[in-house]
Amino acid sequence: MIDLAVIGCGSWGLNHIRTFNTLPEGNVCAIADLVEKRLEHVRAIYPDLRCERDYRSVVDDPTIDAVVIATPGKTHYEIAYASLLAGKHVLCEKPLCKYSEEGEQLLKIARANRRLLMVGHVFLFNSGIVKLKELVDVGELGTLRYLSASRTNLGPIRSDVNVAYDLCSHDISIFNWLLDSEPEVVSATGASFVQRGVEDVVLVSMKYPSNVLASIHASWLSPKKVRQITAVGSRQMATWDDLQEPNPIAIYDKGVDTVRDYNDFGEFSQMPTWERDVRLPTISLDEPLRVQAIEFLKCLQHGGTVRSDGAFGLRLVKVLETVVTSMHQGGSPVRVEL
């Protein structure tokens, strides 16, 4: 059994406590949070759980094997650094950190101490996204042409990171995983309407290897909650809608043939298209956070790798830094330096 401590007991931290305690291989034996009301709330649910105000108290405890970090993003580096230095395995919520220099340091310490560093990119464990990955990998969509994502809602509005670090990080992690690569060039524009200097709306365009294009619209200021991805291939198209349970994936047997030459506008306007069936494959709706926790514990007990390790998280931070650079340059295309 793996003894864990959860640092940060907001709503997501509580989900981690619940999830790990439902697994026979996991045991949350301690938590830490600066806010006393949160500790009182946890005590009421888990009266036998050790509660601390200072995260160092649990990080320095030799009986604890691993630490789950569910604090605001600006604190991730400090807590992960201390945890890895103390010999703990770490599951850190996304983003891993704010700056790539910090991520490189965390990765270096994790490797030196032979500790697992995993980043909580939970949508990589979403059964709909896993199905989409399968469609891409087996070539069912054909040659992938472009990806587009929309992730909007009215809040929650954060102050420690902008909407790119908060929301775009989800879709960039999905795109990177689907394509097994990172974007080469990024162009982004954003605006701060609620808090000065903290973008709450962003539009991102990215170009991946093999000329695959990708775009993201993310916003904290939208009247409707949307979590959607469209994947367009040369053979078929697919959509993922996280709010359309029990069938979040739809596969469209439709498209247009590539015609390089045509004689007149009449021929151009009649370029061959096809529209056939729409399939809704059966998806097992497992809780993504639970699947992620299982993979974390499995790796600790039996070895192997996780799909969102520290190196994956670091590369994503570098993409996010490029998004911010492009926004500050008025949307100019910026190469991603990996």
Protein Blocks (a to p, Z undefined) as FASTA:
>chain_A
ZZdddehjafklmmmmmmmmmpmkbccfbdcdfblklmmmmmmmmmmbccdfblklmmmp
mkbmbdcdfbdfklmmmmmmmmmmnopacdddddfblbfklmmmmmmmmmmnopacdddd
fklmgfklmmmmmmmmnomnopafbdcdddddehjadfkbcfklmmmmmmmmmmmmmnop
acfbdcdddddfkbghiafbdcdddddehhiacdddddfbdfbdcdddddddfkbccddd
fklccblbccddddddddfbdfblklmmmcccddddddddddddddfklmmmmmmmmmmm
ngpadfbbfklmmmmmmmmmmmmmmmmnoopacdddZZ
